[in-house]
Amino acid sequence: MENSEIYCPRCAWRPQAEDRWMCTPECGTVWNTFWTRGMCPGCAHQWRLTQCLACRGHSPHRHWYHFPPAQEHGGVRELKRTA
């Protein structure tokens, strides 16, 4: 997601591009879940929860995306859409 930071909502671990998750027990595809916002590219299963590879906790996928506070620009406040 544009302009967001991605990190575990439980322990603040930040996934790297080389990190991978497996679609199991569905199709077994291995990929970086943040490339597709949690949707498996092999079977199109939409994962609602994402497991942290550091603390092993599960959190809603959407809670991994953290947005900076809105900024003031010439008296107009910018709002970011969260999905």
N, CA, C and O of each residue as an XYZ file, in Angstrom:
332
protein
N       0.852     -1.176      0.000
C       0.000      0.000      0.000
C       0.892      1.230      0.000
O       1.836      1.345      0.781
N       0.565      2.128     -0.888
C       1.378      3.312     -1.074
C       1.407      4.166      0.189
O       0.394      4.324      0.871
N       2.590      4.715      0.490
C       2.800      5.603      1.629
C       2.574      4.957      2.983
O       2.379      5.662      3.973
N       2.595      3.644      3.050
C       2.430      2.982      4.329
C       3.712      2.281      4.717
O       4.525      1.920      3.866
N       3.883      2.093      6.010
C       4.958      1.267      6.530
C       4.322     -0.058      6.899
O       3.196     -0.098      7.394
N       5.047     -1.144      6.659
C       4.510     -2.471      6.956
C       5.314     -3.048      8.105
O       6.529     -3.217      8.010
N       4.615     -3.346      9.193
C       5.265     -4.015     10.320
C       4.215     -4.708     11.183
O       3.035     -4.356     11.174
N       4.689     -5.708     11.932
C       3.799     -6.508     12.775
C       3.144     -5.630     13.829
O       3.837     -4.895     14.532
N       1.825     -5.692     13.953
C       1.142     -4.889     14.955
C       1.399     -5.378     16.383
O       1.085     -4.672     17.341
N       1.964     -6.573     16.533
C       2.254     -7.110     17.866
C       3.670     -6.786     18.339
O       3.865     -6.359     19.477
N       4.669     -6.990     17.456
C       6.070     -6.852     17.896
C       6.872     -5.843     17.075
O       8.041     -5.607     17.377
N       6.278     -5.245     16.052
C       6.895     -4.228     15.195
C       7.978     -4.776     14.265
O       8.748     -3.998     13.702
N       8.056     -6.100     14.093
C       8.993     -6.688     13.126
C       8.601     -6.241     11.725
O       7.418     -6.197     11.388
N       9.599     -5.910     10.912
C       9.363     -5.429      9.550
C       9.781     -6.492      8.537
O      10.956     -6.856      8.474
N       8.833     -6.992      7.745
C       9.191     -7.985      6.732
C      10.052     -7.371      5.634
O       9.931     -6.190      5.310
N      10.912     -8.194      5.078
C      11.789     -7.793      3.988
C      11.281     -8.408      2.687
O      10.445     -9.311      2.714
N      11.774     -7.932      1.562
C      11.332     -8.429      0.256
C      11.585     -9.922      0.094
O      10.830    -10.600     -0.604
N      12.632    -10.448      0.726
C      12.950    -11.870      0.578
C      12.155    -12.791      1.506
O      12.263    -14.011      1.380
N      11.366    -12.252      2.426
C      10.560    -13.072      3.329
C       9.396    -13.707      2.572
O       8.843    -13.111      1.648
N       9.038    -14.914      2.973
C       7.988    -15.665      2.270
C       7.019    -16.313      3.256
O       7.384    -16.673      4.375
N       5.761    -16.450      2.801
C       4.704    -17.138      3.514
C       4.210    -18.260      2.610
O       4.387    -18.203      1.394
N       3.593    -19.275      3.199
C       3.077    -20.393      2.406
C       1.568    -20.472      2.547
O       1.030    -20.333      3.646
N       0.897    -20.691      1.449
C      -0.554    -20.865      1.423
C      -0.843    -22.308      1.838
O      -0.837    -23.223      1.013
N      -1.089    -22.483      3.100
C      -1.340    -23.823      3.623
C      -2.502    -23.790      4.597
O      -2.538    -22.897      5.444
N      -3.419    -24.677      4.532
C      -3.419    -25.947      3.796
C      -4.011    -25.835      2.401
O      -4.347    -26.857      1.803
N      -4.150    -24.649      1.874
C      -4.767    -24.475      0.558
C      -3.886    -25.055     -0.557
O      -3.875    -26.273     -0.733
N      -3.151    -24.236     -1.314
C      -2.459    -24.720     -2.529
C      -0.952    -24.905     -2.388
O      -0.338    -25.519     -3.261
N      -0.334    -24.399     -1.326
C       1.096    -24.572     -1.129
C       1.982    -23.533     -1.798
O       3.206    -23.652     -1.740
N       1.400    -22.512     -2.434
C       2.192    -21.458     -3.064
C       3.018    -20.730     -2.006
O       2.544    -20.499     -0.894
N       4.245    -20.374     -2.353
C       5.132    -19.624     -1.470
C       5.374    -18.258     -2.117
O       5.780    -18.181     -3.277
N       5.125    -17.181     -1.363
C       5.283    -15.816     -1.896
C       5.342    -14.829     -0.741
O       5.128    -15.200      0.413
N       5.632    -13.580     -1.053
C       5.605    -12.524     -0.050
C       4.184    -11.984     -0.011
O       3.725    -11.363     -0.970
N       3.496    -12.216      1.084
C       2.077    -11.869      1.207
C       1.793    -10.375      1.043
O       0.671     -9.991      0.712
N       2.802     -9.531      1.272
C       2.583     -8.092      1.161
C       2.655     -7.601     -0.279
O       2.300     -6.454     -0.553
N       3.102     -8.437     -1.194
C       3.086     -8.076     -2.610
C       1.664     -8.082     -3.157
O       1.367     -7.403     -4.140
N       0.780     -8.858     -2.511
C      -0.581     -9.047     -3.030
C      -1.655     -8.685     -2.011
O      -2.823     -9.028     -2.194
N      -1.270     -7.994     -0.940
C      -2.217     -7.623      0.130
C      -2.916     -8.845      0.703
O      -4.098     -8.790      1.043
N      -2.176     -9.957      0.810
C      -2.702    -11.152      1.457
C      -3.434    -12.129      0.560
O      -3.983    -13.114      1.054
N      -3.461    -11.888     -0.740
C      -4.148    -12.814     -1.643
C      -3.124    -13.757     -2.279
O      -2.134    -13.314     -2.861
N      -3.377    -15.057     -2.159
C      -2.472    -16.044     -2.734
C      -2.509    -15.963     -4.255
O      -3.586    -16.021     -4.848
N      -1.342    -15.829     -4.900
C      -1.313    -15.774     -6.362
C      -1.549    -17.142     -7.006
O      -1.783    -17.225     -8.212
N      -1.490    -18.205     -6.219
C      -1.694    -19.542     -6.764
C      -3.155    -19.955     -6.839
O      -3.578    -20.563     -7.822
N      -3.934    -19.626     -5.801
C      -5.328    -20.082     -5.758
C      -6.325    -18.963     -5.473
O      -7.528    -19.212     -5.400
N      -5.836    -17.734     -5.311
C      -6.662    -16.547     -5.043
C      -7.352    -16.578     -3.682
O      -8.321    -15.850     -3.465
N      -6.863    -17.415     -2.762
C      -7.404    -17.392     -1.395
C      -6.993    -16.077     -0.745
O      -5.820    -15.708     -0.782
N      -7.947    -15.368     -0.149
C      -7.665    -14.102      0.527
C      -7.430    -14.382      2.004
O      -8.356    -14.732      2.736
N      -6.187    -14.227      2.431
C      -5.843    -14.454      3.828
C      -6.217    -13.241      4.654
O      -5.739    -12.137      4.392
N      -7.061    -13.432      5.641
C      -7.489    -12.340      6.526
C      -6.480    -12.134      7.650
O      -6.307    -11.016      8.135
N      -5.811    -13.214      8.067
C      -4.799    -13.142      9.118
C      -3.427    -13.401      8.514
O      -3.290    -14.191      7.580
N      -2.413    -12.729      9.053
C      -1.038    -12.940      8.628
C      -0.213    -13.263      9.861
O      -0.305    -12.582     10.882
N       0.601    -14.321      9.753
C       1.457    -14.711     10.867
C       2.784    -13.971     10.779
O       3.394    -13.895      9.713
N       3.223    -13.430     11.903
C       4.520    -12.770     11.975
C       5.608    -13.836     11.991
O       5.526    -14.803     12.748
N       6.625    -13.657     11.157
C       7.725    -14.608     11.110
C       8.673    -14.437     12.287
O       9.539    -15.285     12.500
N       8.532    -13.367     13.052
C       9.383    -13.135     14.224
C       8.710    -13.622     15.514
O       9.243    -14.500     16.193
N       7.549    -13.060     15.855
C       6.893    -13.411     17.122
C       5.914    -14.574     16.990
O       5.432    -15.093     17.997
N       5.614    -14.990     15.747
C       4.709    -16.098     15.427
C       3.241    -15.800     15.742
O       2.394    -16.684     15.619
N       2.932    -14.565     16.146
C       1.550    -14.192     16.400
C       0.796    -13.968     15.099
O       1.401    -13.679     14.067
N      -0.529    -14.102     15.148
C      -1.397    -13.864     13.997
C      -2.159    -12.561     14.216
O      -2.695    -12.320     15.297
N      -2.201    -11.733     13.192
C      -2.935    -10.465     13.248
C      -3.683    -10.278     11.943
O      -3.273    -10.812     10.913
N      -4.787     -9.518     11.971
C      -5.465     -9.208     10.715
C      -4.476     -8.573      9.735
O      -3.700     -7.693     10.106
N      -4.512     -9.025      8.495
C      -3.548     -8.537      7.496
C      -3.586     -7.019      7.390
O      -2.536     -6.385      7.285
N      -4.753     -6.437      7.415
C      -4.871     -4.986      7.249
C      -4.215     -4.210      8.398
O      -3.878     -3.037      8.235
N      -4.033     -4.852      9.550
C      -3.406     -4.172     10.688
C      -1.892     -4.054     10.551
O      -1.251     -3.380     11.357
N      -1.315     -4.698      9.544
C       0.123     -4.610      9.305
C       0.507     -3.301      8.608
O       1.679     -2.924      8.628
N      -0.437     -2.611      8.003
C      -0.165     -1.391      7.246
C      -0.346     -0.184      8.167
O      -1.425      0.029      8.720
N       0.721      0.603      8.326
C       0.702      1.752      9.218
C       0.975      3.006      8.394
O       1.962      3.080      7.662
N       0.096      3.980      8.522
C       0.171      5.204      7.739
C       0.677      6.361      8.596
O       0.348      6.452      9.779
N       1.483      7.250      7.997
C       1.928      8.428      8.755
C       0.735      9.325      9.056
O      -0.282      9.269      8.365
N       0.864     10.152     10.089
C      -0.234     11.081     10.391
C      -0.489     12.006      9.206
O       0.422     12.301      8.432
N      -1.724     12.458      9.069
C      -2.075     13.398      8.003
C      -1.243     14.663      8.165
O      -0.956     15.092      9.282
N      -0.862     15.251      7.045
C      -0.031     16.448      7.072
C      -0.812     17.637      6.533
O      -1.696     17.493      5.689
N      -0.466     18.814      7.041
C      -1.084     20.059      6.588
C      -0.359     20.567      5.343
O       0.871     20.612      5.324
N      -1.097     20.946      4.313
C      -0.525     21.517      3.092
C      -1.353     22.724      2.697
O      -2.418     22.582      2.097
N      -0.864     23.918      3.033
C      -1.547     25.144      2.641
C      -2.968     25.224      3.164
O      -3.857     25.705      2.461
N      -3.198     24.763      4.382
C      -4.524     24.822      4.963
C      -5.432     23.662      4.578
O      -6.560     23.570      5.061
N      -4.952     22.780      3.716
C      -5.759     21.632      3.306
C      -5.134     20.382      3.922
O      -3.948     20.110      3.737
N      -5.928     19.652      4.633
C      -5.425     18.439      5.277
C      -5.603     17.263      4.341
O      -6.687     17.052      3.796
N      -4.529     16.489      4.152
C      -4.583     15.297      3.310
C      -5.065     14.114      4.126
O      -4.614     13.901      5.252
N      -5.974     13.350      3.564
C      -6.460     12.146      4.224
C      -6.054     10.950      3.389
O      -6.133     10.994      2.161
N      -5.625      9.895      4.032
C      -5.231      8.670      3.330
C      -6.327      7.637      3.484
O      -6.876      7.445      4.570
N      -6.637      6.975      2.384
C      -7.624      5.910      2.379
C      -7.009      4.652      2.966
O      -5.870      4.323      2.634
N      -7.729      3.932      3.833
C      -7.169      2.745      4.463
C      -7.728      1.454      3.908
O      -7.401      0.390      4.434
N      -8.507      1.485      2.930
C      -9.040      0.306      2.222
C     -10.429      0.024      2.543
O     -11.000     -0.933      2.023
